[in-house]
């Protein structure tokens, strides 16, 4: 029968164990992933301040109109159902 060890495994030992076990989380692969992410972020065409503010304004206005529309539909349907129930 196997006995359970009462001691804790250090972080260093866990890391070594993960790397040695052929896990896909090895330090060179993580570094490569980080470099690729940095490279891709440099390719992004970020919008300027004016475009961002304009887009935000359009979204806020549309959300406002959709909220009014849905509120009116809810109000009308609520009254119609109230009349049917009476």
mmCIF file of the C-alpha atoms, coordinates in Angstrom:
data_MODEL
# 
_entry.id   MODEL 
# 
loop_
_atom_site.group_PDB 
_atom_site.id 
_atom_site.type_symbol 
_atom_site.label_atom_id 
_atom_site.label_alt_id 
_atom_site.label_comp_id 
_atom_site.label_asym_id 
_atom_site.label_entity_id 
_atom_site.label_seq_id 
_atom_site.pdbx_PDB_ins_code 
_atom_site.Cartn_x 
_atom_site.Cartn_y 
_atom_site.Cartn_z 
_atom_site.occupancy 
_atom_site.B_iso_or_equiv 
_atom_site.pdbx_formal_charge 
_atom_site.auth_seq_id 
_atom_site.auth_comp_id 
_atom_site.auth_asym_id 
_atom_site.auth_atom_id 
_atom_site.pdbx_PDB_model_num 
ATOM 1  C CA . UNK A 1 1  ? 0.000   0.000  0.000   1.00 0.00 ? 1  UNK A CA 1 
ATOM 2  C CA . UNK A 1 2  ? 1.357   3.417  -0.935  1.00 0.00 ? 2  UNK A CA 1 
ATOM 3  C CA . UNK A 1 3  ? 1.805   5.983  1.769   1.00 0.00 ? 3  UNK A CA 1 
ATOM 4  C CA . UNK A 1 4  ? 1.049   9.663  1.352   1.00 0.00 ? 4  UNK A CA 1 
ATOM 5  C CA . UNK A 1 5  ? 3.928   12.076 1.836   1.00 0.00 ? 5  UNK A CA 1 
ATOM 6  C CA . UNK A 1 6  ? 3.259   14.697 4.456   1.00 0.00 ? 6  UNK A CA 1 
ATOM 7  C CA . UNK A 1 7  ? 5.811   17.201 3.104   1.00 0.00 ? 7  UNK A CA 1 
ATOM 8  C CA . UNK A 1 8  ? 4.959   19.974 0.656   1.00 0.00 ? 8  UNK A CA 1 
ATOM 9  C CA . UNK A 1 9  ? 6.468   20.166 -2.828  1.00 0.00 ? 9  UNK A CA 1 
ATOM 10 C CA . UNK A 1 10 ? 8.290   23.411 -3.560  1.00 0.00 ? 10 UNK A CA 1 
ATOM 11 C CA . UNK A 1 11 ? 7.364   25.620 -6.518  1.00 0.00 ? 11 UNK A CA 1 
ATOM 12 C CA . UNK A 1 12 ? 10.738  24.926 -8.090  1.00 0.00 ? 12 UNK A CA 1 
ATOM 13 C CA . UNK A 1 13 ? 10.180  21.182 -7.890  1.00 0.00 ? 13 UNK A CA 1 
ATOM 14 C CA . UNK A 1 14 ? 6.680   21.534 -9.349  1.00 0.00 ? 14 UNK A CA 1 
ATOM 15 C CA . UNK A 1 15 ? 8.003   23.618 -12.234 1.00 0.00 ? 15 UNK A CA 1 
ATOM 16 C CA . UNK A 1 16 ? 10.774  21.132 -12.943 1.00 0.00 ? 16 UNK A CA 1 
ATOM 17 C CA . UNK A 1 17 ? 8.244   18.305 -12.766 1.00 0.00 ? 17 UNK A CA 1 
ATOM 18 C CA . UNK A 1 18 ? 5.925   20.022 -15.263 1.00 0.00 ? 18 UNK A CA 1 
ATOM 19 C CA . UNK A 1 19 ? 8.744   20.758 -17.719 1.00 0.00 ? 19 UNK A CA 1 
ATOM 20 C CA . UNK A 1 20 ? 10.231  17.279 -17.448 1.00 0.00 ? 20 UNK A CA 1 
ATOM 21 C CA . UNK A 1 21 ? 6.870   15.587 -17.906 1.00 0.00 ? 21 UNK A CA 1 
ATOM 22 C CA . UNK A 1 22 ? 6.587   16.964 -21.461 1.00 0.00 ? 22 UNK A CA 1 
ATOM 23 C CA . UNK A 1 23 ? 3.874   19.466 -20.623 1.00 0.00 ? 23 UNK A CA 1 
ATOM 24 C CA . UNK A 1 24 ? 3.039   22.118 -23.170 1.00 0.00 ? 24 UNK A CA 1 
ATOM 25 C CA . UNK A 1 25 ? 3.830   24.784 -20.548 1.00 0.00 ? 25 UNK A CA 1 
ATOM 26 C CA . UNK A 1 26 ? 7.579   25.065 -20.952 1.00 0.00 ? 26 UNK A CA 1 
ATOM 27 C CA . UNK A 1 27 ? 9.517   28.280 -20.440 1.00 0.00 ? 27 UNK A CA 1 
ATOM 28 C CA . UNK A 1 28 ? 10.804  28.577 -24.041 1.00 0.00 ? 28 UNK A CA 1 
ATOM 29 C CA . UNK A 1 29 ? 7.271   28.141 -25.409 1.00 0.00 ? 29 UNK A CA 1 
ATOM 30 C CA . UNK A 1 30 ? 5.903   30.772 -23.034 1.00 0.00 ? 30 UNK A CA 1 
ATOM 31 C CA . UNK A 1 31 ? 8.631   33.219 -24.090 1.00 0.00 ? 31 UNK A CA 1 
ATOM 32 C CA . UNK A 1 32 ? 7.891   32.520 -27.765 1.00 0.00 ? 32 UNK A CA 1 
ATOM 33 C CA . UNK A 1 33 ? 4.177   33.096 -27.188 1.00 0.00 ? 33 UNK A CA 1 
ATOM 34 C CA . UNK A 1 34 ? 4.903   36.408 -25.436 1.00 0.00 ? 34 UNK A CA 1 
ATOM 35 C CA . UNK A 1 35 ? 7.085   37.602 -28.327 1.00 0.00 ? 35 UNK A CA 1 
ATOM 36 C CA . UNK A 1 36 ? 4.412   36.646 -30.867 1.00 0.00 ? 36 UNK A CA 1 
ATOM 37 C CA . UNK A 1 37 ? 1.749   38.526 -28.902 1.00 0.00 ? 37 UNK A CA 1 
ATOM 38 C CA . UNK A 1 38 ? 3.971   41.631 -28.780 1.00 0.00 ? 38 UNK A CA 1 
ATOM 39 C CA . UNK A 1 39 ? 4.504   41.369 -32.526 1.00 0.00 ? 39 UNK A CA 1 
ATOM 40 C CA . UNK A 1 40 ? 0.769   41.064 -33.242 1.00 0.00 ? 40 UNK A CA 1 
ATOM 41 C CA . UNK A 1 41 ? -0.090  43.998 -30.979 1.00 0.00 ? 41 UNK A CA 1 
ATOM 42 C CA . UNK A 1 42 ? 2.259   46.217 -32.965 1.00 0.00 ? 42 UNK A CA 1 
ATOM 43 C CA . UNK A 1 43 ? 0.248   45.392 -36.131 1.00 0.00 ? 43 UNK A CA 1 
ATOM 44 C CA . UNK A 1 44 ? -3.070  46.639 -34.709 1.00 0.00 ? 44 UNK A CA 1 
ATOM 45 C CA . UNK A 1 45 ? -4.432  49.829 -36.266 1.00 0.00 ? 45 UNK A CA 1 
ATOM 46 C CA . UNK A 1 46 ? -5.863  51.569 -33.203 1.00 0.00 ? 46 UNK A CA 1 
ATOM 47 C CA . UNK A 1 47 ? -8.548  54.229 -33.868 1.00 0.00 ? 47 UNK A CA 1 
ATOM 48 C CA . UNK A 1 48 ? -7.737  57.830 -33.050 1.00 0.00 ? 48 UNK A CA 1 
ATOM 49 C CA . UNK A 1 49 ? -9.478  59.788 -30.292 1.00 0.00 ? 49 UNK A CA 1 
ATOM 50 C CA . UNK A 1 50 ? -11.992 61.490 -32.620 1.00 0.00 ? 50 UNK A CA 1 
ATOM 51 C CA . UNK A 1 51 ? -13.131 58.201 -34.156 1.00 0.00 ? 51 UNK A CA 1 
ATOM 52 C CA . UNK A 1 52 ? -13.431 56.552 -30.740 1.00 0.00 ? 52 UNK A CA 1 
ATOM 53 C CA . UNK A 1 53 ? -15.556 59.389 -29.346 1.00 0.00 ? 53 UNK A CA 1 
ATOM 54 C CA . UNK A 1 54 ? -17.763 59.373 -32.466 1.00 0.00 ? 54 UNK A CA 1 
ATOM 55 C CA . UNK A 1 55 ? -18.336 55.618 -32.292 1.00 0.00 ? 55 UNK A CA 1 
ATOM 56 C CA . UNK A 1 56 ? -19.087 55.821 -28.584 1.00 0.00 ? 56 UNK A CA 1 
ATOM 57 C CA . UNK A 1 57 ? -21.638 58.572 -29.223 1.00 0.00 ? 57 UNK A CA 1 
ATOM 58 C CA . UNK A 1 58 ? -23.399 56.488 -31.873 1.00 0.00 ? 58 UNK A CA 1 
ATOM 59 C CA . UNK A 1 59 ? -23.582 53.502 -29.522 1.00 0.00 ? 59 UNK A CA 1 
ATOM 60 C CA . UNK A 1 60 ? -24.974 55.596 -26.642 1.00 0.00 ? 60 UNK A CA 1 
ATOM 61 C CA . UNK A 1 61 ? -27.658 57.165 -28.870 1.00 0.00 ? 61 UNK A CA 1 
ATOM 62 C CA . UNK A 1 62 ? -28.688 53.783 -30.321 1.00 0.00 ? 62 UNK A CA 1 
ATOM 63 C CA . UNK A 1 63 ? -28.890 52.215 -26.865 1.00 0.00 ? 63 UNK A CA 1 
ATOM 64 C CA . UNK A 1 64 ? -31.077 55.132 -25.731 1.00 0.00 ? 64 UNK A CA 1 
ATOM 65 C CA . UNK A 1 65 ? -33.502 54.682 -28.663 1.00 0.00 ? 65 UNK A CA 1 
ATOM 66 C CA . UNK A 1 66 ? -33.662 50.905 -28.280 1.00 0.00 ? 66 UNK A CA 1 
ATOM 67 C CA . UNK A 1 67 ? -34.379 51.307 -24.555 1.00 0.00 ? 67 UNK A CA 1 
ATOM 68 C CA . UNK A 1 68 ? -37.235 53.738 -25.299 1.00 0.00 ? 68 UNK A CA 1 
ATOM 69 C CA . UNK A 1 69 ? -38.629 51.397 -27.969 1.00 0.00 ? 69 UNK A CA 1 
ATOM 70 C CA . UNK A 1 70 ? -38.527 48.350 -25.717 1.00 0.00 ? 70 UNK A CA 1 
ATOM 71 C CA . UNK A 1 71 ? -40.034 50.327 -22.844 1.00 0.00 ? 71 UNK A CA 1 
ATOM 72 C CA . UNK A 1 72 ? -42.931 51.453 -25.034 1.00 0.00 ? 72 UNK A CA 1 
ATOM 73 C CA . UNK A 1 73 ? -43.526 47.934 -26.362 1.00 0.00 ? 73 UNK A CA 1 
ATOM 74 C CA . UNK A 1 74 ? -43.505 46.578 -22.798 1.00 0.00 ? 74 UNK A CA 1 
ATOM 75 C CA . UNK A 1 75 ? -45.936 49.292 -21.673 1.00 0.00 ? 75 UNK A CA 1 
ATOM 76 C CA . UNK A 1 76 ? -48.366 48.706 -24.565 1.00 0.00 ? 76 UNK A CA 1 
ATOM 77 C CA . UNK A 1 77 ? -48.286 44.917 -24.305 1.00 0.00 ? 77 UNK A CA 1 
ATOM 78 C CA . UNK A 1 78 ? -48.717 45.119 -20.536 1.00 0.00 ? 78 UNK A CA 1 
ATOM 79 C CA . UNK A 1 79 ? -51.841 47.221 -20.932 1.00 0.00 ? 79 UNK A CA 1 
ATOM 80 C CA . UNK A 1 80 ? -53.228 44.975 -23.684 1.00 0.00 ? 80 UNK A CA 1 
ATOM 81 C CA . UNK A 1 81 ? -52.716 41.869 -21.560 1.00 0.00 ? 81 UNK A CA 1 
ATOM 82 C CA . UNK A 1 82 ? -54.292 43.705 -18.612 1.00 0.00 ? 82 UNK A CA 1 
ATOM 83 C CA . UNK A 1 83 ? -57.374 44.437 -20.710 1.00 0.00 ? 83 UNK A CA 1 
ATOM 84 C CA . UNK A 1 84 ? -57.618 40.813 -21.884 1.00 0.00 ? 84 UNK A CA 1 
ATOM 85 C CA . UNK A 1 85 ? -57.318 39.475 -18.328 1.00 0.00 ? 85 UNK A CA 1 
ATOM 86 C CA . UNK A 1 86 ? -60.063 41.786 -16.969 1.00 0.00 ? 86 UNK A CA 1 
# 
